[in-house]
């Protein structure tokens, strides 16, 4: 059984007492949970089907081999239509709350998309320019954006904290050489690199993460360099050196834990920056390839069709809610976990 020490438990209690940060965490957790299990809540496939005396769960698996032909469909079973066919029969279909996937085009006769929000059609946020449900594309797009941001954060922090702490701790020629490298590195035009690569290959999820991590570690590196220079001159570090502690132990066991408040403070802004960067690249057309659900692609559609106010407003609202919750969580964690705010010693 995993047990937490009393100090850690006290920190979690402090975080829970910070209402803005705690409730933002709850909201973000619900958003992430819904997006990670979006196939259950938002999907054109049924959650459960009772057919011919048997139960089927076609969300993640096929329904019945050959059932599309047996039930009168040419290719794949249309579960929304099947639900109406099963009315007044012993069979039934349980559909998700939003019965559309983010890729299908829901077109209507004699009208052209985009269609405004409709509770009757269960297009709660309307459709985009080609008839795809906006709510489903928002949720699936959020899942892509949050995974992208977390992977980018891990890569940036792994590289930046390691190099920054090493620069601040060892100093001298090591610090001087890496300063010149970072100065040259930071002057490389990031957007031009993306444009050049996008003209050669179609960017995918991993390519975009690697490109952005290639440049994104610089910011946290400067911060950790400065904090390490400050920490390494304190008495407890000098005491560890006199006791013969190794450089790795001093950096990873003492310096980094005592700069955790700075790391945590910058983390939510890094996550927000990752979401905004991916959205911006998708908006400019240099991000994930179509038809991947993307907030930036929806913003681009809204800009091209300003009459469809529901497209832009839904994406802007989703961005504002996400960025606010991430920022409030970061503030709450910093206040709760910063040892300098909850100690009697300076």
C-alpha positions as CSV (number, residue, x, y, z in Angstrom):
1,X,0.0,0.0,0.0
2,X,1.3,3.5,-0.9
3,X,1.3,5.9,2.0
4,X,1.9,9.6,1.9
5,X,4.0,11.3,4.5
6,X,2.3,13.9,6.7
7,X,4.0,16.9,5.0
8,X,2.7,15.8,1.6
9,X,-0.8,15.3,3.0
10,X,-0.7,18.8,4.6
11,X,0.3,20.2,1.2
12,X,-2.7,18.6,-0.5
13,X,-5.0,19.9,2.2
14,X,-3.6,23.4,1.6
15,X,-4.3,23.0,-2.1
16,X,-7.8,21.9,-1.4
17,X,-8.4,25.0,0.8
18,X,-7.5,27.2,-2.2
19,X,-11.0,27.1,-3.7
20,X,-10.2,28.7,-7.1
21,X,-7.3,26.3,-7.8
22,X,-9.2,23.2,-6.4
23,X,-12.4,23.8,-8.4
24,X,-10.4,24.6,-11.5
25,X,-8.7,21.2,-11.0
26,X,-12.1,19.5,-10.7
27,X,-13.3,21.2,-13.9
28,X,-10.2,20.3,-15.9
29,X,-10.2,16.7,-14.6
30,X,-13.8,16.3,-15.8
31,X,-12.9,17.8,-19.2
32,X,-9.9,15.5,-19.5
33,X,-12.0,12.4,-18.4
34,X,-14.8,13.2,-20.9
35,X,-12.2,13.7,-23.7
36,X,-10.2,10.6,-23.0
37,X,-13.4,8.5,-23.0
38,X,-15.1,10.6,-25.7
39,X,-16.0,7.5,-27.7
40,X,-18.5,6.6,-25.0
41,X,-20.1,10.1,-24.7
42,X,-19.7,11.4,-28.2
43,X,-19.9,8.9,-31.0
44,X,-22.0,7.8,-34.0
45,X,-21.7,4.2,-32.7
46,X,-24.1,3.0,-30.1
47,X,-23.0,2.4,-26.5
48,X,-25.1,-0.8,-26.3
49,X,-27.3,-2.7,-28.7
50,X,-29.8,-5.5,-27.8
51,X,-30.4,-7.4,-31.0
52,X,-31.8,-10.9,-31.6
53,X,-31.6,-11.8,-27.9
54,X,-28.0,-10.7,-27.5
55,X,-26.2,-7.7,-26.1
56,X,-23.5,-5.9,-28.2
57,X,-21.2,-3.0,-27.3
58,X,-20.1,-1.5,-30.6
59,X,-18.3,1.6,-29.2
60,X,-14.8,0.0,-29.4
61,X,-15.7,-3.2,-31.3
62,X,-17.7,-4.2,-34.4
63,X,-21.3,-4.9,-33.7
64,X,-22.1,-8.2,-35.5
65,X,-20.2,-9.7,-38.5
66,X,-22.3,-8.9,-41.6
67,X,-25.0,-7.1,-39.5
68,X,-24.9,-4.0,-41.8
69,X,-26.2,-6.2,-44.7
70,X,-28.6,-8.1,-42.5
71,X,-30.2,-4.9,-41.3
72,X,-30.4,-3.2,-44.7
73,X,-27.3,-1.0,-44.6
74,X,-24.8,-1.1,-47.5
75,X,-21.6,-0.5,-45.6
76,X,-21.7,0.2,-41.8
77,X,-24.7,0.2,-39.5
78,X,-26.2,3.6,-38.9
79,X,-27.1,3.3,-35.3
80,X,-29.1,6.5,-35.2
81,X,-31.3,5.1,-37.9
82,X,-31.3,1.7,-36.3
83,X,-32.6,3.1,-33.1
84,X,-35.8,4.4,-34.9
85,X,-36.2,1.0,-36.6
86,X,-36.2,-0.8,-33.3
87,X,-39.0,1.3,-31.9
88,X,-41.9,-0.8,-30.8
89,X,-39.8,-4.0,-31.0
90,X,-38.0,-6.1,-28.4
91,X,-34.7,-4.8,-29.7
92,X,-33.2,-1.5,-28.6
93,X,-30.2,0.8,-29.1
94,X,-28.6,3.1,-26.4
95,X,-26.9,6.0,-28.1
96,X,-24.3,8.4,-26.6
97,X,-25.5,11.9,-25.5
98,X,-24.0,13.3,-28.6
99,X,-24.6,10.7,-31.4
100,X,-22.1,12.1,-33.9
101,X,-18.4,11.4,-34.4
102,X,-16.0,14.2,-35.3
103,X,-15.5,13.1,-38.9
104,X,-18.9,12.4,-40.3
105,X,-20.9,14.9,-42.4
106,X,-24.5,15.3,-41.4
107,X,-26.0,16.8,-44.5
108,X,-29.6,17.8,-45.0
109,X,-31.6,18.0,-48.2
110,X,-32.2,21.5,-49.7
111,X,-29.9,23.2,-47.2
112,X,-26.1,23.6,-47.0
113,X,-23.9,23.7,-43.9
114,X,-22.9,25.2,-41.6
115,X,-26.1,24.5,-39.5
116,X,-26.8,26.5,-36.4
117,X,-27.1,24.9,-32.9
118,X,-30.1,22.6,-32.7
119,X,-31.2,20.5,-29.6
120,X,-33.7,18.6,-31.8
121,X,-30.9,17.4,-34.1
122,X,-28.5,17.1,-31.1
123,X,-26.0,19.4,-32.7
124,X,-25.7,21.4,-29.5
125,X,-23.0,23.7,-30.8
126,X,-24.1,23.5,-34.5
127,X,-22.0,22.2,-37.4
128,X,-19.0,23.4,-39.3
129,X,-18.7,24.3,-43.0
130,X,-18.9,20.7,-44.1
131,X,-21.6,19.5,-41.7
132,X,-19.4,18.0,-39.0
133,X,-20.6,18.4,-35.4
134,X,-18.7,21.2,-33.6
135,X,-19.2,19.9,-30.1
136,X,-17.6,16.5,-31.0
137,X,-14.7,18.2,-32.8
138,X,-14.1,20.5,-29.8
139,X,-13.9,17.5,-27.4
140,X,-11.7,15.4,-29.6
141,X,-9.6,18.4,-30.4
142,X,-9.2,19.1,-26.7
143,X,-7.9,15.6,-26.2
144,X,-5.3,16.0,-28.9
145,X,-4.3,19.5,-27.6
146,X,-3.9,18.4,-23.9
147,X,-1.9,15.3,-24.8
148,X,0.3,17.4,-27.1
149,X,0.9,19.9,-24.4
150,X,1.8,17.4,-21.7
151,X,4.2,15.6,-24.0
152,X,5.7,18.9,-25.0
153,X,6.0,20.0,-21.3
154,X,7.8,16.8,-20.4
155,X,10.3,17.1,-23.2
156,X,10.9,20.8,-22.6
157,X,11.3,20.4,-18.9
158,X,13.5,17.4,-19.1
159,X,15.9,19.1,-21.5
160,X,15.6,22.6,-20.0
161,X,15.9,21.7,-16.3
162,X,18.9,19.4,-16.9
163,X,20.8,21.9,-19.0
164,X,19.8,25.0,-16.9
165,X,20.8,23.4,-13.6
166,X,24.1,22.2,-15.1
167,X,24.9,25.7,-16.4
168,X,24.1,27.3,-13.0
169,X,25.9,24.7,-10.9
170,X,29.1,24.2,-12.9
171,X,29.4,27.7,-14.3
172,X,32.7,28.7,-15.9
173,X,33.4,27.6,-19.5
174,X,30.5,25.1,-19.5
175,X,28.0,27.9,-18.7
176,X,29.7,30.3,-21.2
177,X,29.6,27.8,-24.1
178,X,25.9,26.9,-23.5
179,X,25.0,30.6,-23.3
180,X,26.4,31.2,-26.8
181,X,24.7,28.0,-28.1
182,X,21.3,29.1,-26.6
183,X,21.7,32.7,-28.0
184,X,22.3,31.2,-31.5
185,X,19.5,28.7,-31.1
186,X,16.9,31.3,-30.0
187,X,17.6,33.4,-33.1
188,X,16.4,30.6,-35.4
189,X,13.0,31.6,-36.8
190,X,10.7,28.9,-35.5
191,X,7.8,29.6,-37.8
192,X,10.0,29.4,-40.9
193,X,11.3,26.0,-39.8
194,X,7.7,24.8,-39.5
195,X,6.8,26.2,-43.0
196,X,9.9,24.6,-44.6
197,X,9.2,21.2,-43.0
198,X,5.5,21.4,-43.8
199,X,6.4,22.0,-47.5
200,X,8.5,18.8,-47.5
201,X,6.4,16.4,-45.4
202,X,2.9,16.5,-43.9
203,X,3.4,17.3,-40.2
204,X,2.0,14.7,-37.8
205,X,1.6,14.6,-34.0
206,X,5.2,13.4,-33.3
207,X,6.9,15.6,-35.8
208,X,5.2,18.7,-34.4
209,X,6.2,17.8,-30.8
210,X,9.8,17.2,-31.8
211,X,10.0,20.5,-33.7
212,X,8.5,22.5,-30.9
213,X,10.6,20.7,-28.3
214,X,13.6,21.5,-30.4
215,X,13.1,25.2,-29.6
216,X,10.8,25.2,-26.5
217,X,13.4,24.2,-23.9
218,X,15.2,27.5,-23.9
219,X,12.8,29.5,-21.7
220,X,12.9,27.2,-18.7
221,X,16.7,26.7,-19.1
222,X,17.4,30.4,-18.4
223,X,15.1,30.3,-15.3
224,X,16.7,27.2,-13.9
225,X,20.2,28.6,-14.5
226,X,19.4,31.7,-12.5
227,X,17.7,29.8,-9.7
228,X,20.6,27.3,-9.5
229,X,23.2,30.1,-9.3
230,X,21.2,31.5,-6.3
231,X,20.6,28.1,-4.5
232,X,24.2,26.7,-4.9
233,X,25.6,29.5,-2.7
234,X,23.3,28.8,0.3
235,X,24.6,27.2,3.5
236,X,22.9,23.8,3.0
237,X,24.5,23.3,-0.4
238,X,27.9,24.2,1.0
239,X,27.3,21.7,3.8
240,X,26.4,19.0,1.4
241,X,29.6,19.7,-0.5
242,X,31.7,19.5,2.6
243,X,30.1,16.1,3.4
244,X,31.2,14.8,0.0
245,X,27.8,14.6,-1.7
246,X,28.1,14.0,-5.5
247,X,27.1,16.7,-8.0
248,X,24.2,14.7,-9.2
249,X,22.9,14.2,-5.7
250,X,23.2,17.9,-4.9
251,X,21.4,18.9,-8.2
252,X,18.6,16.3,-8.2
253,X,18.1,15.8,-4.4
254,X,18.5,19.4,-3.1
255,X,18.6,22.1,-5.8
256,X,15.7,21.0,-8.0
257,X,13.3,20.2,-5.0
258,X,14.0,23.6,-3.6
259,X,13.2,25.3,-6.9
260,X,10.0,23.3,-7.4
261,X,7.8,26.3,-6.8
262,X,9.4,28.0,-9.8
263,X,9.0,24.9,-11.9
264,X,5.3,24.5,-11.0
265,X,4.7,28.2,-11.5
266,X,5.9,28.0,-15.1
267,X,4.3,24.6,-15.8
268,X,0.7,25.9,-16.4
269,X,1.9,28.6,-18.6
270,X,3.9,26.0,-20.6
271,X,0.7,23.8,-20.9
272,X,-1.3,26.9,-22.0
273,X,1.5,27.8,-24.5
274,X,1.4,24.3,-26.0
275,X,-2.4,24.5,-26.5
276,X,-2.1,28.0,-28.0
277,X,0.8,27.0,-30.2
278,X,-0.9,24.0,-31.6
279,X,-4.1,26.0,-32.2
280,X,-2.1,28.7,-33.9
281,X,-0.3,26.3,-36.2
282,X,-3.6,24.6,-37.1
283,X,-5.2,27.9,-37.8
284,X,-2.3,28.9,-40.2
285,X,-2.5,25.5,-41.9
286,X,0.9,24.2,-40.7
287,X,-0.4,21.9,-37.9
288,X,-2.1,18.5,-37.9
289,X,-3.3,17.2,-41.2
290,X,-7.0,17.3,-42.1
291,X,-9.5,15.9,-41.0
292,X,-7.9,15.7,-37.5
293,X,-10.2,17.5,-35.0
294,X,-8.6,20.8,-34.2
295,X,-9.5,24.1,-32.5
296,X,-7.3,26.0,-34.9
297,X,-9.0,24.5,-37.9
298,X,-12.4,25.5,-36.4
299,X,-11.2,29.0,-35.9
300,X,-10.0,29.2,-39.5
301,X,-13.5,28.0,-40.6
302,X,-15.1,30.6,-38.4
303,X,-13.0,33.4,-39.8
304,X,-13.9,32.3,-43.4
305,X,-17.6,32.3,-42.5
306,X,-18.3,35.0,-39.9
307,X,-22.1,34.6,-40.4
308,X,-21.8,31.2,-38.5
309,X,-21.2,32.9,-35.2
310,X,-21.5,29.6,-33.3
311,X,-18.2,28.3,-34.8
312,X,-15.9,31.0,-33.5
313,X,-17.8,31.6,-30.2
314,X,-17.6,27.9,-29.2
315,X,-13.9,27.7,-29.9
316,X,-13.1,30.9,-28.1
317,X,-15.2,29.9,-25.1
318,X,-13.4,26.5,-24.9
319,X,-10.0,28.2,-25.1
320,X,-10.9,30.7,-22.4
321,X,-12.2,28.0,-20.0
322,X,-9.2,25.8,-20.6
323,X,-6.5,28.4,-20.2
324,X,-8.2,29.9,-17.1
325,X,-8.5,26.6,-15.3
326,X,-4.9,25.6,-16.1
327,X,-3.6,29.0,-14.8
328,X,-5.7,28.9,-11.6
329,X,-4.5,25.3,-10.9
330,X,-0.9,26.5,-11.3
331,X,-1.4,29.3,-8.9
332,X,-3.0,27.0,-6.3
333,X,-0.2,24.5,-6.5
334,X,2.4,27.1,-6.2
335,X,0.8,28.5,-3.1
336,X,0.3,25.1,-1.5
337,X,3.6,23.4,-2.4
338,X,6.0,26.3,-2.1
339,X,8.1,25.5,1.1
340,X,9.1,29.2,1.4
341,X,5.5,30.3,2.0
342,X,5.0,27.8,4.9
343,X,8.1,27.8,7.0
344,X,9.4,29.8,9.9
345,X,12.9,29.8,8.6
346,X,14.3,31.9,5.8
